[in-house]
Amino acid sequence: MKDTIIILIVVLLFSCKKENKKFEKSDKLITISGNIKNLQDSTLVVLKRKNSKKIDTAYVSQNSFSFEVKKDTLAFNISSLAFLTKNKSSFYFGKQKINPILFWDENTNIEFEGDIKKPNTISVISTHNIYNEFWKIPYSYNSKIENLFKSKKSKERKREILQLYMDSIKKKQVELIFKNPNNSYSLYCMIFFRSNFFSLKDLHFLYNKLSDSLKESKRGQLLKGYVFIERIKIGEHFKDFAARDLEGNTVKLSDFKGKIIVLDFWANWCKWCHIQNKEEFTPLYKKYKKEIVIISYALDENVPEWEASSKKDFITWVNLSNLKGTKDSVSYQYGATALPHTFLIDKKGIIIKQYTGYSGKNIIEEDIKKLLSK
């Protein structure tokens, strides 16, 4: 069962909610309420943004609870309801712990129903909630995955079957987005799960299905930047950019024109990036530092994490970032959606080759030798 939970968490990371409406900004309140069967009186219900401090609390009476919050407090984000008892940090039904119920807030009144004995049945009923539908897809494979782990099949066969389940889940989720493109949660998925779900052609099609208000939103502008930005092509001159190093100095890619450049996109949360930094780039730098320039471009969002992982990986070569994470226009321009992603640039500034992932083989060094021999 432990393995099943882990698998579902991975699947849900791929997961990506009602027809969008235009809302006027105001101080009007919205109501978030629920009627949950078998929920004990005096149970404390905590409303909060996902992974953030609580917004409000309410007590259950006759299976019901209710909150009133200002519009835009939770709008267009993943939020949660946690059920707490007086003597325990989380609500338990028998021996079963009830995890927080996640939901997507559309800035309208929201109503929940379900049964605390069956947490998977608790969902939004007041709207056509795409977010909940996405969660239901992987949950529907729960018993199949459990039975797979209990079976006597070989590990290799289990992996093959599990992959088929995950492919089927992903296919159904993609179909759901294509059927319901014009809503804020679908837009959220288009941005944050773009490389796992969609081709550039798909995203162009989906973007055109958005309402004007969603296109003009911050997320709409992010998607537009990703879809319509001019991308580099192998065999063409590099696209220049500016970023800062850990000392705060502004550095441009063009500062190193006339040298062989290894440009690598990485991030502190990328496991294989750390392995490549230590196993491939560190030896390359020591061996060729007088002949080539290695530039690590971090897709991180804050200096402490970027600095800590840089020290851990012993990065002493050029190390840059604009601290925009996966929303970085430079990564869009270079098509660096799967990390690590590396580019080899010759002395004329021409992008010779790109490498996605890290296999453990010194492929980049062999290509550097070819350039040095010319």
C-alpha positions, -999 to +999 in steps of 0.1 A: +000+000+000+029+023+007+042+018-028+007+025-041+005+059-023+039+069-037+029+059-072-003+079-069+016+110-057+038+108-088+008+104-110-010+132-094+019+155-102+010+150-138-026+158-130-041+189-141-126+229-136-158+248-146-163+273-173-145+305-166-165+337-159-155+373-156-155+386-121-154+422-110-128+430-083-147+439-051-148+432-014-179+410-017-177+377+001-179+342-012-191+312+008-173+279+011-196+253+028-200+216+031-223+188+043-202+157+049-218+125+062-204+110+094-184+141+103-185+145+141-199+176+157-172+201+170-147+189+144-125+219+135-123+226+098-093+246+087-093+265+054-060+274+039-040+279+007-020+248-001+012+247+018+005+281+035-009+295+067-046+290+075-072+316+062-101+307+084-116+280+107-151+267+114-167+240+136-189+212+123-225+211+135-249+184+122-224+173+095-222+209+081-197+238+081-194+271+064-168+299+057-171+334+043-140+349+027-133+379+005-131+373-032-096+369-045-084+355-011-080+320-026-089+328-062-076+305-089-053+284-067-052+251-051-065+253-015-074+228+012-098+218+039-083+200+069-105+182+095-091+183+130-103+169+163-097+183+197-072+156+208-055+148+175-037+168+149-057+152+121-092+137+118-093+099+121-122+076+112-113+044+130-076+039+122-079+058+089-063+092+088-082+118+067-058+139+047-066+175+038-092+178+009-076+197-020-098+219-042-095+245-069-111+278-061-128+297-090-136+327-069-173+317-066-194+300-039-182+265-034-202+236-018-188+202-008-205+169-002-194+134+005-188+109+033-159+111+057-158+073+057-150+075+021-127+106+017-124+101-021-161+109-024-157+144-009-158+169-038-172+202-051-208+199-062-217+235-069-197+237-101-183+216-129-149+211-113-123+199-137-097+198-108-118+172-090-123+152-122-085+150-127-081+136-092-107+110-098-089+096-128-058+083-110-079+073-080-099+050-103-067+030-108-061+025-071-073-010-069-056-021-101-023-008-088-028-024-054-035-057-071-005-053-093+018-050-063+003-080-046+006-101-077+035-126-082+046-110-114+082-102-119+095-067-111+101-060-148+065-070-157+051-049-129+070-019-142+056-025-177+020-028-165+024+002-142+037+023-171+006+012-191-016+024-162+002+058-161+000+062-198-037+056-197-042+080-168-022+107-187-042+101-219-075+106-201-063+137-183-051+152-216-085+144-232-103+162-203-083+194-209-089+193-246-127+190-239-125+218-213-097+242-224-114+275-214-110+275-176-084+286-151-074+251-140-068+239-175-047+271-180-028+262-149-020+228-163-010+241-197+017+261-179+030+239-151+027+205-168+033+216-204+063+194-213+047+163-197+013+167-215+014+188-246+033+195-278+039+231-288+012+227-314-012+215-288-005+245-266-010+269-295-044+253-301-054+254-264-042+290-260-065+301-288-094+285-270-090+307-239-113+336-232-099+371-235-099+375-197-078+343-192-054+354-220-049+387-202-043+371-168-008+366-155-009+329-163-023+336-197+006+359-204+030+333-192+015+307-216+016+332-244+053+339-238+060+302-238+040+294-270+050+324-292+086+330-282+111+325-310+132+294-301+168+287-310+176+261-336+206+239-339+229+253-366+219+289-358+236+316-338+229+316-301+202+339-286+219+363-262+206+368-227+217+385-195+215+371-159+233+375-126+258+354-108+258+347-070+277+379-064+251+399-081+271+407-112+253+409-145+267+386-171+257+382-208+261+351-229+277+373-256+305+381-231+321+348-240+317+350-278+349+337-295+351+307-271+337+272-270+307+274-247+289+246-228+256+261-217+237+239-192+202+245-178+197+229-143+179+234-110+184+225-073+154+201-075+168+182-105+185+150-092+204+142-125+216+177-127+235+173-095+250+140-107+260+156-140+276+186-123+298+164-102+305+135-127+308+154-160+311+192-156+336+192-128+362+170-147+355+189-179+362+222-161+394+210-146+406+196-179+396+223-203+391+255-183+416+273-204+400+263-236+362+263-230+336+282-209+310+262-189+279+282-180+254+267-156+220+285-158+198+277-128+160+275-130+156+283-093+135+309-076+156+320-046+192+326-039+196+304-007+186+272-026+206+281-057+237+289-036+234+258-014+231+234-043+259+252-062+282+247-032+271+211-028+279+204-065+313+223-063+304+247-091+333+270-096+326+279-133+302+306-146+270+302-126+240+323-135+202+327-129+173+351-132+155+334-104+123+329-123+121+291-120+103+272-147+087+305-159+120+318-172+118+332-207+154+322-214+145+285-208+115+290-231+137+304-258+161+275-256+134+249-252+148+237-219+117+220-205+134+187-194+164+190-172+194+188-174+195+203-209+228+213-223+240+231-255+274+231-271+283+264-289+314+269-311+337+298-313+316+315-340+286+314-317+268+287-336+248+261-316+264+228-327+245+203-306+221+199-276+219+171-250+188+163-229+192+143-197+224+127-184+234+092-194+267+090-175+286+088-208+311+116-217+294+125-250+300+162-245+337+158-241+340+139-273+322+167-292+344+193-275+376+174-287+362+176-323+358+214-320+392+218-305+408+198-332+395+221-360 
